[in-house]
Amino acid sequence: MFRRSIYKTPAQLRGMIEPGLITAEALRAVRELVAPGVSTAELDAAASRVITARGAESNFMLVRGYRHTTCISVNEEVVHGIPGERVLQPGDIVSIDAGAQLRGWNGDSAITVVVPDADRPELVAEREELSRVTEGSMWAGIAAMARGTHIGEIGAAVEDFVVASGHGYGILRDYVGHGIGRKMHEAPSVFNYRTPDPGPRIQPGLVLAIEPMIVAGSEETFVEDDDWTVSTVDGSAGSHWEHSVAVHDGGIWVLTAPDGGAAGLAPFGIRPTAID
């Protein structure tokens, strides 16, 4: 039986650059709109406008049974939240996940934003710290991808960063990162925690979506009645950050970051190299 290689050719990597940048642009447009009184449907529409204006399509809408451009998860919702009539409130922690497909190639990325709340600065600070640690663990995983030899080192780096924060945050076990290319979700799985299996080799042509999903309390989750939204059992807040990242002959490049990941990787002493 024919099995597609998890490693892309240089030409295929070049095909993934534009959908990654379109995904980044869509998330930037959504981030600018996050504020009290804005509905998650309005955020979804903003992402849709960017993606379609660039001649791409939402790869989320290509998933069977899903009809939205983004997943938007609020507070105890960690991932796969469905945009709709929900209106953002001060202090909400909001994770936005989006992806674009262009000429058969995919991008996938997620950000977390905390809605300002002047009346509850402590809550905002707690949730911004959760987001900071989650984002930092993602960059630690990307740095491990740049320096490591096997995919398993990525999950170990993510877990170590979260544990080192000292907050006792939970790391979702049932939801993980993935390969990306012709499909939004491809092999291999990218765990956000240490596993005994070292996994496939990290070498030129590898493209992964690295996406830690971190919660302030217990990692135990359940799927809501809408059959999509993943929420924490204990009601604790969640955060989700994600980038699509490519290894090529010249080094590493974050496809869904306009600067290729330069700012995020700088604290790790790594300088990304653009794909020729």
Residue frames relative to the residue before (quaternion, step in Angstrom):
aa qw qx qy qz dx dy dz
M 1.0000 0.0000 0.0000 0.0000 0.00 0.00 0.00
F 0.4452 -0.6995 0.4899 0.2694 3.60 -0.85 0.98
R 0.0480 -0.7847 0.6179 0.0078 3.56 -0.99 0.89
R 0.4106 -0.7277 0.4955 0.2373 3.55 -0.69 1.09
S 0.4854 -0.6599 0.4885 0.3004 3.58 -0.96 0.84
I 0.4584 -0.6685 0.5037 0.2987 3.57 -1.12 0.63
Y 0.6598 0.5005 -0.3045 0.4706 3.61 1.25 -0.19
K 0.3126 -0.7682 0.5380 0.1503 3.56 -0.87 1.04
T 0.4965 -0.6120 0.5195 0.3303 3.55 -1.29 0.41
P 0.6711 -0.4797 0.3549 0.4399 3.63 -1.19 0.27
A 0.6458 0.5140 -0.3254 0.4614 3.61 0.98 -0.78
Q 0.6550 0.5025 -0.3130 0.4695 3.59 0.98 -0.78
L 0.6160 0.5296 -0.3485 0.4675 3.59 1.03 -0.70
R 0.6388 0.5215 -0.3315 0.4584 3.59 0.96 -0.78
G 0.6385 0.5391 -0.3204 0.4461 3.58 1.09 -0.67
M 0.6710 0.5041 -0.2943 0.4572 3.57 1.20 -0.40
I 0.4878 0.6883 -0.4312 0.3199 3.60 1.21 -0.21
E 0.7286 0.4595 -0.2735 0.4280 3.60 0.68 -1.03
P 0.6611 0.4772 -0.3517 0.4599 3.66 0.81 -0.73
G 0.6026 0.5499 -0.3615 0.4514 3.59 1.13 -0.54
L 0.6810 0.4807 -0.2879 0.4715 3.56 0.94 -0.88
I 0.6139 0.5312 -0.3488 0.4683 3.60 1.07 -0.66
T 0.6255 0.5309 -0.3265 0.4694 3.57 1.00 -0.81
A 0.6561 0.5109 -0.3078 0.4623 3.58 0.94 -0.89
E 0.6526 0.5160 -0.3120 0.4587 3.57 0.98 -0.85
A 0.6345 0.5300 -0.3291 0.4563 3.60 1.00 -0.80
L 0.6808 0.4788 -0.2931 0.4706 3.58 0.91 -0.86
R 0.6086 0.5414 -0.3534 0.4601 3.58 1.07 -0.66
A 0.6479 0.5155 -0.3159 0.4633 3.60 0.97 -0.82
V 0.6569 0.4990 -0.3106 0.4722 3.58 1.00 -0.79
R 0.6319 0.5511 -0.3372 0.4281 3.58 0.90 -0.91
E 0.6624 0.5288 -0.3066 0.4331 3.59 0.95 -0.85
L 0.7013 0.4718 -0.2600 0.4669 3.59 1.17 -0.53
V 0.5134 0.6632 -0.4284 0.3363 3.61 1.17 -0.37
A 0.3016 0.7216 -0.5600 0.2733 3.56 -0.61 1.21
P 0.6342 -0.5064 0.3928 0.4324 3.61 -1.18 0.34
G 0.7856 0.3352 -0.2488 0.4567 3.57 -1.02 0.82
V 0.6050 0.5382 -0.3589 0.4643 3.58 1.26 -0.16
S 0.3595 -0.7380 0.5262 0.2217 3.59 -0.90 0.86
T 0.5851 -0.5763 0.4328 0.3719 3.54 -1.21 0.48
A 0.5786 0.5667 -0.3764 0.4499 3.59 1.17 -0.46
E 0.6312 0.5228 -0.3321 0.4668 3.60 1.03 -0.73
L 0.6350 0.5177 -0.3273 0.4708 3.58 1.02 -0.76
D 0.6449 0.5267 -0.3115 0.4579 3.54 0.98 -0.87
A 0.6507 0.5229 -0.3118 0.4538 3.58 0.99 -0.85
A 0.6254 0.5425 -0.3390 0.4469 3.59 1.04 -0.74
A 0.6520 0.5005 -0.3084 0.4788 3.57 0.98 -0.84
S 0.6402 0.5404 -0.3182 0.4437 3.56 0.99 -0.84
R 0.6430 0.5358 -0.3259 0.4397 3.58 0.95 -0.86
V 0.6636 0.5040 -0.3071 0.4597 3.57 0.93 -0.88
I 0.6901 0.4982 -0.2910 0.4368 3.57 0.79 -1.00
T 0.7019 0.4524 -0.2797 0.4737 3.59 0.86 -0.89
A 0.6178 0.5512 -0.3481 0.4397 3.61 1.06 -0.70
R 0.6946 0.4523 -0.2661 0.4921 3.57 1.16 -0.60
G 0.5630 -0.6424 0.3683 0.3672 3.58 1.27 0.21
A 0.5591 0.5837 -0.3895 0.4416 3.56 1.27 0.34
E 0.3016 -0.7190 0.5797 0.2367 3.56 -1.31 -0.11
S 0.5535 -0.5988 0.4610 0.3501 3.54 -1.21 0.54
N 0.3196 -0.7519 0.5354 0.2142 3.59 -0.68 0.99
F 0.5275 0.6048 -0.4249 0.4188 3.59 1.20 -0.25
M 0.6692 0.5026 -0.2989 0.4584 3.58 1.03 -0.79
L 0.6061 0.5427 -0.3549 0.4605 3.59 1.26 -0.15
V 0.5354 0.5931 -0.4086 0.4413 3.57 1.32 -0.12
R 0.5276 -0.6693 0.4174 0.3155 3.57 -0.73 1.06
G 0.8343 0.2106 -0.1794 0.4769 3.55 -0.89 1.01
Y 0.6711 0.4647 -0.3140 0.4849 3.61 1.25 -0.06
R 0.1599 -0.8441 0.5115 0.0180 3.58 -0.73 1.09
H 0.6361 0.5293 -0.3239 0.4586 3.59 1.18 0.37
T 0.5673 -0.6195 0.4374 0.3211 3.53 -1.26 0.50
T 0.7977 0.1985 -0.0710 0.5650 3.56 1.09 -0.72
C 0.2667 -0.6389 0.6578 0.2967 3.47 -1.44 -0.12
I 0.0461 -0.7956 0.6040 -0.0111 3.58 -0.85 0.99
S 0.0614 -0.8229 0.5630 -0.0462 3.53 -0.49 1.29
V 0.1435 -0.8246 0.5471 0.0104 3.56 -0.77 1.10
N 0.8672 0.0352 -0.0691 0.4918 3.54 -1.00 1.01
E 0.8457 -0.0181 0.0265 0.5327 3.62 -0.47 -1.14
E 0.5439 0.5597 -0.4128 0.4697 3.57 1.28 -0.10
V 0.2468 -0.8072 0.5216 0.1246 3.59 -0.66 1.06
V 0.7924 -0.0922 0.0966 0.5952 3.58 0.86 -0.98
H 0.8234 0.3216 -0.2273 0.4084 3.51 -1.46 0.25
G 0.3069 0.7513 -0.5224 0.2617 3.59 1.13 0.56
I 0.3729 -0.7423 0.5219 0.1941 3.58 -0.99 0.88
P 0.4212 -0.6961 0.5139 0.2720 3.63 -0.76 0.96
G 0.1954 0.7850 -0.5693 0.1467 3.55 -1.09 0.71
E 0.8279 -0.2498 0.1889 0.4653 3.54 -1.07 -0.79
R 0.4547 0.7015 -0.4565 0.3046 3.61 1.18 -0.25
V 0.2212 -0.7776 0.5807 0.0959 3.57 -0.87 1.02
L 0.4602 -0.6986 0.4756 0.2720 3.57 -0.82 0.97
Q 0.2069 -0.7710 0.5959 0.0870 3.53 -1.10 0.86
P 0.6324 -0.5096 0.3996 0.4250 3.61 -1.19 0.42
G 0.7934 0.3044 -0.2357 0.4715 3.56 -0.96 0.88
D 0.4818 0.6672 -0.4446 0.3536 3.60 1.22 -0.19
I 0.2258 -0.7116 0.6420 0.1745 3.54 -1.21 0.60
V 0.0950 -0.8399 0.5322 -0.0467 3.54 -0.55 1.26
S 0.1196 -0.7783 0.6139 0.0555 3.56 -0.77 1.05
I 0.0998 -0.7935 0.6002 0.0137 3.57 -0.85 1.05
D 0.0810 -0.7899 0.6076 -0.0187 3.54 -0.74 1.17
A 0.0917 0.8074 -0.5736 0.1039 3.60 -0.78 1.01
G 0.0205 -0.7943 0.6067 0.0219 3.54 -1.27 0.37
A 0.1907 -0.7716 0.5988 0.0981 3.55 -1.21 0.61
Q 0.1671 -0.7518 0.6273 0.1156 3.51 -1.18 0.66
L 0.0386 0.7866 -0.6117 0.0746 3.56 -0.87 1.02
R 0.8489 -0.0575 -0.0165 0.5252 3.53 -0.82 1.10
G 0.7443 -0.4559 0.2127 0.4392 3.53 0.98 0.94
W 0.6681 0.4523 -0.3063 0.5052 3.59 1.29 0.11
N 0.3068 -0.8092 0.4923 0.0933 3.56 -1.05 0.84
G 0.1322 -0.7256 0.6662 0.1104 3.49 -1.37 0.52
D 0.0223 -0.7897 0.6128 -0.0203 3.59 -1.13 0.63
S 0.1622 0.7910 -0.5679 0.1598 3.58 -0.75 1.04
A 0.0800 -0.7922 0.6032 0.0472 3.57 -1.23 0.45
I 0.1146 -0.7688 0.6268 0.0545 3.52 -1.22 0.66
T 0.2263 -0.7365 0.6122 0.1778 3.55 -1.31 0.26
V 0.0665 -0.7887 0.6111 -0.0066 3.56 -0.97 0.95
V 0.2348 -0.7486 0.6014 0.1507 3.58 -1.03 0.79
V 0.3896 -0.7221 0.5270 0.2215 3.56 -0.80 1.06
P 0.4947 -0.6791 0.4441 0.3112 3.64 -0.75 0.96
D 0.0266 0.7730 -0.6331 0.0296 3.56 -1.18 0.67
A 0.2791 -0.8036 0.5067 0.1402 3.57 -0.16 1.32
D 0.6702 0.5169 -0.3003 0.4399 3.60 1.14 -0.57
R 0.7807 0.2369 -0.1317 0.5631 3.61 1.21 -0.40
P 0.0346 -0.8482 0.5285 0.0080 3.60 0.57 1.11
E 0.6157 0.5542 -0.3569 0.4317 3.59 1.09 -0.65
L 0.6456 0.5119 -0.3170 0.4697 3.59 0.98 -0.85
V 0.6475 0.5143 -0.3163 0.4650 3.57 0.92 -0.90
A 0.6576 0.5132 -0.3116 0.4550 3.59 0.92 -0.89
E 0.6419 0.5239 -0.3218 0.4582 3.59 0.98 -0.84
R 0.7167 0.4505 -0.2623 0.4633 3.55 0.87 -0.94
E 0.6173 0.5218 -0.3487 0.4744 3.59 1.10 -0.60
E 0.6253 0.5210 -0.3392 0.4717 3.59 1.09 -0.64
L 0.6176 0.5318 -0.3385 0.4704 3.60 1.02 -0.76
S 0.6649 0.4904 -0.2934 0.4809 3.56 0.96 -0.89
R 0.6422 0.5361 -0.3259 0.4404 3.59 0.96 -0.86
V 0.6774 0.4814 -0.2941 0.4721 3.56 0.90 -0.92
T 0.6400 0.5226 -0.3318 0.4553 3.59 0.96 -0.79
E 0.6664 0.4819 -0.3005 0.4831 3.57 0.90 -0.91
G 0.6553 0.5203 -0.3166 0.4468 3.57 0.93 -0.84
S 0.6450 0.5121 -0.3236 0.4659 3.57 1.03 -0.77
M 0.5946 0.5489 -0.3589 0.4651 3.59 1.12 -0.62
W 0.6871 0.4687 -0.2869 0.4753 3.58 0.86 -0.94
A 0.5984 0.5380 -0.3634 0.4694 3.60 1.10 -0.58
G 0.6481 0.5095 -0.3088 0.4744 3.57 1.05 -0.77
I 0.6437 0.5100 -0.3174 0.4741 3.57 1.02 -0.81
A 0.6318 0.5245 -0.3266 0.4679 3.59 1.02 -0.79
A 0.6391 0.5124 -0.3213 0.4751 3.58 1.05 -0.75
M 0.6154 0.5327 -0.3414 0.4701 3.57 1.10 -0.65
A 0.6553 0.5184 -0.3056 0.4566 3.57 1.07 -0.75
R 0.7892 0.3441 -0.1546 0.4846 3.58 0.99 -0.83
G 0.6618 0.5826 -0.2995 0.3647 3.56 1.13 -0.60
T 0.4652 -0.6673 0.5125 0.2753 3.51 -1.38 0.02
H 0.7946 0.1533 -0.0741 0.5827 3.59 1.17 -0.55
I 0.6416 -0.5747 0.3620 0.3563 3.56 -1.15 0.72
G 0.5842 0.6105 -0.3728 0.3834 3.59 1.05 -0.65
E 0.5912 0.5843 -0.3673 0.4174 3.59 1.15 -0.52
I 0.5679 0.5968 -0.3811 0.4197 3.59 1.19 -0.49
G 0.6897 0.4813 -0.2783 0.4638 3.57 0.82 -1.01
A 0.6268 0.5356 -0.3346 0.4565 3.57 1.03 -0.77
A 0.6606 0.5076 -0.3026 0.4630 3.58 0.99 -0.84
V 0.6254 0.5274 -0.3322 0.4694 3.59 1.02 -0.80
E 0.6845 0.4860 -0.2916 0.4585 3.57 0.80 -1.00
D 0.6549 0.5219 -0.3226 0.4412 3.58 0.88 -0.90
F 0.6477 0.5154 -0.3245 0.4578 3.59 0.97 -0.80
V 0.6644 0.5003 -0.3071 0.4626 3.58 0.91 -0.89
V 0.6636 0.5005 -0.3062 0.4641 3.59 0.91 -0.91
A 0.6593 0.5327 -0.3086 0.4318 3.58 0.96 -0.88
S 0.5553 0.6090 -0.3981 0.4029 3.61 1.17 -0.40
G 0.3617 -0.7814 0.4431 0.2494 3.57 1.21 -0.49
H 0.5366 0.6603 -0.3894 0.3527 3.58 1.24 0.13
G 0.4197 -0.7147 0.4673 0.3078 3.59 1.18 -0.30
Y 0.2561 0.7892 -0.5196 0.2039 3.58 1.13 0.54
G 0.4013 -0.6939 0.5450 0.2461 3.53 -1.24 0.54
I 0.2477 -0.7406 0.6075 0.1451 3.55 -1.19 0.68
L 0.4364 -0.7021 0.4885 0.2791 3.57 -0.66 1.06
R 0.2841 -0.7843 0.5366 0.1274 3.58 -0.88 0.99
D 0.7145 0.4853 -0.2601 0.4316 3.57 1.03 -0.76
Y 0.7303 0.3247 -0.2025 0.5660 3.60 1.27 -0.19
V 0.0055 -0.8329 0.5449 -0.0966 3.54 -0.65 1.18
G 0.6009 -0.5373 0.4397 0.3961 3.55 -1.34 0.07
H 0.2378 -0.7884 0.5642 0.0588 3.54 -1.31 0.12
G 0.5587 -0.5294 0.4939 0.4045 3.50 -1.34 0.09
I 0.0950 -0.7874 0.6072 0.0474 3.57 -1.23 0.41
G 0.2227 0.7664 -0.5759 0.1773 3.55 -1.09 0.74
R 0.8145 0.0445 0.0248 0.5779 3.57 -0.36 -1.25
K 0.7386 0.2217 -0.1521 0.6182 3.56 1.25 -0.51
M 0.5811 -0.5814 0.4277 0.3760 3.53 -1.17 0.53
H 0.7796 0.1943 -0.1094 0.5852 3.57 1.01 -0.80
E 0.0919 0.7781 -0.6101 0.1178 3.54 -0.59 1.22
A 0.5908 -0.4936 0.4672 0.4349 3.55 -1.36 0.03
P 0.6501 -0.1608 -0.7328 -0.1204 1.54 -2.25 1.13
S 0.5794 -0.5214 0.4696 0.4147 3.55 -1.34 0.06
V 0.1812 -0.7650 0.6110 0.0932 3.56 -1.11 0.75
F 0.2194 -0.8129 0.5298 0.1014 3.56 -0.19 1.30
N 0.3737 -0.7266 0.5386 0.2057 3.56 -1.20 0.62
Y 0.7033 0.3441 -0.2385 0.5745 3.54 1.23 0.53
R 0.6411 -0.5493 0.3855 0.3724 3.55 -1.27 0.44
T 0.0362 -0.7829 0.6210 -0.0059 3.57 -0.99 0.91
P 0.5946 -0.5867 0.4024 0.3746 3.61 -1.17 0.44
D 0.6650 0.5010 -0.2976 0.4671 3.59 1.12 -0.66
P 0.3925 -0.7357 0.4915 0.2513 3.64 -0.67 0.98
G 0.3831 -0.7445 0.4699 0.2794 3.60 1.18 -0.45
P 0.7347 -0.4157 0.2972 0.4462 3.57 -1.32 0.00
R 0.6005 -0.5726 0.4238 0.3631 3.54 -1.26 0.41
I 0.3695 -0.6632 0.6021 0.2470 3.52 -1.25 0.60
Q 0.2397 0.7560 -0.5706 0.2131 3.56 -0.57 1.18
P 0.7088 -0.4525 0.2996 0.4506 3.61 -1.20 0.34
G 0.7252 0.3859 -0.3264 0.4675 3.52 -0.99 0.98
L 0.5709 0.5879 -0.3820 0.4273 3.57 1.26 -0.22
V 0.0046 -0.7770 0.6293 -0.0164 3.58 -0.93 0.95
L 0.0035 -0.8197 0.5694 -0.0624 3.55 -0.67 1.14
A 0.2894 -0.6761 0.6405 0.2211 3.52 -1.30 0.52
I 0.1178 -0.7966 0.5926 0.0216 3.55 -0.41 1.28
E 0.1288 0.8394 -0.5034 0.1595 3.60 -0.44 1.19
P 0.1215 -0.8007 0.5844 0.0513 3.60 0.04 1.22
M 0.1266 -0.7474 0.6502 0.0512 3.53 -1.12 0.87
I 0.0077 -0.8403 0.5337 -0.0945 3.53 -0.21 1.35
V 0.1435 -0.7963 0.5850 0.0563 3.58 -1.03 0.82
A 0.5758 -0.6318 0.4105 0.3176 3.53 -1.15 0.69
G 0.7804 0.2715 -0.1411 0.5453 3.58 1.19 -0.51
S 0.8276 -0.1257 0.1307 0.5312 3.54 -0.87 -1.00
E 0.4695 -0.6870 0.4854 0.2682 3.56 -1.09 0.76
E 0.4763 0.6782 -0.4441 0.3404 3.61 1.24 -0.06
T 0.0237 -0.8126 0.5810 -0.0393 3.58 -0.83 1.05
F 0.1360 -0.7508 0.6330 0.1305 3.52 -1.37 0.11
V 0.4419 -0.6661 0.5284 0.2860 3.57 -1.25 0.38
E 0.4586 -0.7056 0.4771 0.2535 3.56 -0.79 1.09
D 0.7114 -0.4812 0.3157 0.4034 3.59 -1.31 0.25
D 0.5944 0.5693 -0.3767 0.4252 3.60 1.22 -0.30
D 0.4471 -0.7308 0.4022 0.3230 3.59 1.39 0.02
W 0.6862 0.4442 -0.2910 0.4971 3.61 1.24 0.28
T 0.7381 0.4759 -0.2549 0.4047 3.54 0.59 -1.23
V 0.1973 -0.7700 0.6005 0.0863 3.56 -0.85 1.08
S 0.0148 -0.8204 0.5689 -0.0552 3.58 -0.58 1.21
T 0.5366 -0.6107 0.4694 0.3447 3.56 -1.22 0.47
V 0.5210 -0.6412 0.4699 0.3108 3.55 -1.05 0.79
D 0.7438 0.4125 -0.2322 0.4720 3.60 0.94 -0.84
G 0.5372 -0.6642 0.3832 0.3513 3.60 1.29 0.09
S 0.4449 0.6950 -0.4635 0.3228 3.59 1.23 0.15
A 0.5910 -0.6083 0.4129 0.3322 3.55 -1.20 0.62
G 0.2057 -0.7756 0.5860 0.1125 3.52 -1.24 0.59
S 0.1382 -0.7662 0.6217 0.0854 3.54 -1.32 0.40
H 0.0752 -0.7961 0.6004 -0.0119 3.56 -1.08 0.81
W 0.0423 0.7690 -0.6358 0.0508 3.55 -0.83 1.06
E 0.0287 0.8150 -0.5751 0.0643 3.57 -1.03 0.80
H 0.0191 0.7563 -0.6538 -0.0149 3.53 -1.23 0.68
S 0.3540 -0.6674 0.6073 0.2462 3.53 -1.29 0.53
V 0.0614 -0.8367 0.5409 -0.0599 3.56 -0.63 1.20
A 0.1582 -0.8001 0.5758 0.0575 3.58 -0.94 0.95
V 0.2248 -0.7091 0.6497 0.1565 3.52 -1.20 0.73
H 0.0230 0.8011 -0.5965 0.0431 3.59 -0.83 0.96
D 0.7590 -0.4031 0.2441 0.4493 3.55 -1.27 0.12
G 0.7261 0.4452 -0.2478 0.4618 3.59 1.10 -0.66
G 0.7586 -0.3029 0.2117 0.5366 3.59 1.21 -0.21
I 0.6443 -0.4860 0.4038 0.4309 3.57 -0.98 -0.91
W 0.0304 -0.7887 0.6140 -0.0054 3.57 -1.18 0.67
V 0.2930 -0.7430 0.5770 0.1705 3.57 -0.83 1.01
L 0.3426 -0.8017 0.4605 0.1672 3.55 -0.26 1.32
T 0.7507 0.3885 -0.2060 0.4930 3.60 1.06 -0.70
A 0.6032 0.4762 -0.3835 0.5122 3.59 1.21 0.52
P 0.4976 -0.6873 0.4313 0.3065 3.64 -0.69 1.00
D 0.7319 0.3840 -0.2325 0.5127 3.60 1.13 -0.64
G 0.5508 -0.6417 0.3815 0.3733 3.57 1.25 0.27
G 0.6524 -0.5207 0.3043 0.4590 3.55 1.30 0.21
A 0.3249 0.7884 -0.4811 0.2035 3.60 1.25 0.13
A 0.6999 0.4726 -0.2858 0.4528 3.60 0.79 -0.98
G 0.6993 0.4840 -0.2774 0.4470 3.58 0.89 -0.92
L 0.7197 0.4422 -0.2458 0.4755 3.57 1.07 -0.70
A 0.4757 0.7056 -0.4245 0.3093 3.60 1.21 -0.38
P 0.6647 0.5013 -0.3358 0.4406 3.67 0.86 -0.79
F 0.6849 0.4596 -0.2751 0.4940 3.59 1.24 -0.40
G 0.5088 -0.6768 0.4035 0.3466 3.55 1.30 0.10
I 0.5608 0.5954 -0.3879 0.4249 3.57 1.16 0.50
R 0.1485 -0.7740 0.6111 0.0731 3.55 -0.96 0.89
P 0.3416 -0.7601 0.5092 0.2152 3.60 -0.54 1.11
T 0.2662 -0.7507 0.5877 0.1420 3.53 -1.24 0.55
A 0.4728 -0.6954 0.4645 0.2778 3.58 -0.76 1.04
I 0.4875 -0.6440 0.5103 0.2955 3.55 -1.20 0.65
D 0.3921 -0.7315 0.5067 0.2332 3.59 -0.72 1.02
